[in-house]
Amino acid sequence: MARKMTDLEREMFWRFMAENPRCWTCGWEGTREGEWRDWMVNRLVNHHIIGGPSRIHDVRNLARVCDGCHRLIHGERIVVKRAVLPKLSLAHVLWVKAKRDPENYDRAFLKKIRGQALPDILELPKWHADQLRQRQAPWRNY
């Protein structure tokens, strides 16, 4: 079981959420309705890039994603309009962290907490890249 967050970590989480109002993998804003997520909880979450019971609450280990993309990261199968959405791997999450939050992208730190080598970064699948373009995600790195 993961340990409780300290007050400092909780403050960092809130700041991270405020500074990142969109899903990094599909561009969803968290306030818009009527999209493919209507059937699930509409919210954004802080995803621990390297998770598990000993996960570290540190901005270098966080990515901002919506519920749907979070489920894809964790390997769930999601079907929308009879199409299976592409799953998101650790390599995709590393790519989006490097692009969206380069000042906090620290491969050595992530490798250390993972305890083994990290995969090479991998650009997002076409479906996610298309979603970012359609939503005109205003990020300098896309």
PENOR-V600380 format. One record per residue. N is the residue number from 1. SS is DSSP state (h for helix, s for strand, l for the rest). PHI is phi as a letter, one per 20 degrees, with the letter a starting at -180 (* if undefined). Layout:
N,SS,PHI
N,SS,PHI
This chain:
1,l,*
2,l,f
3,l,f
4,l,f
5,l,f
6,l,f
7,h,f
8,h,f
9,h,f
10,h,f
11,h,f
12,h,f
13,h,g
14,h,f
15,h,f
16,h,f
17,h,f
18,h,f
19,h,e
20,l,c
21,l,e
22,l,c
23,l,f
24,l,f
25,l,e
26,l,c
27,l,n
28,l,f
29,l,e
30,l,n
31,l,d
32,l,e
33,l,d
34,l,n
35,l,d
36,l,f
37,l,e
38,l,g
39,l,e
40,l,c
41,l,f
42,l,e
43,l,b
44,s,d
45,s,c
46,s,e
47,s,e
48,s,f
49,l,f
50,l,d
51,l,d
52,l,n
53,l,f
54,l,d
55,l,g
56,l,d
57,l,e
58,l,b
59,h,g
60,h,f
61,h,d
62,s,c
63,s,c
64,s,d
65,s,c
66,s,e
67,h,g
68,h,f
69,h,f
70,h,f
71,h,f
72,h,f
73,h,f
74,l,e
75,l,n
76,l,f
77,l,e
78,l,c
79,s,d
80,s,c
81,l,l
82,l,m
83,s,d
84,s,e
85,l,f
86,l,f
87,l,f
88,l,d
89,l,e
90,h,g
91,h,f
92,h,f
93,h,f
94,h,f
95,h,f
96,h,f
97,h,f
98,h,f
99,h,e
100,h,e
101,l,c
102,h,f
103,h,f
104,h,d
105,l,e
106,l,c
107,h,g
108,h,f
109,h,f
110,h,f
111,h,f
112,h,f
113,h,f
114,h,f
115,l,n
116,l,a
117,l,f
118,l,e
119,l,f
120,l,f
121,l,f
122,l,c
123,l,g
124,l,f
125,l,f
126,h,g
127,h,g
128,h,f
129,h,f
130,h,f
131,h,f
132,h,f
133,h,f
134,h,f
135,l,e
136,l,l
137,l,g
138,l,e
139,l,d
140,l,f
141,l,e
142,l,d
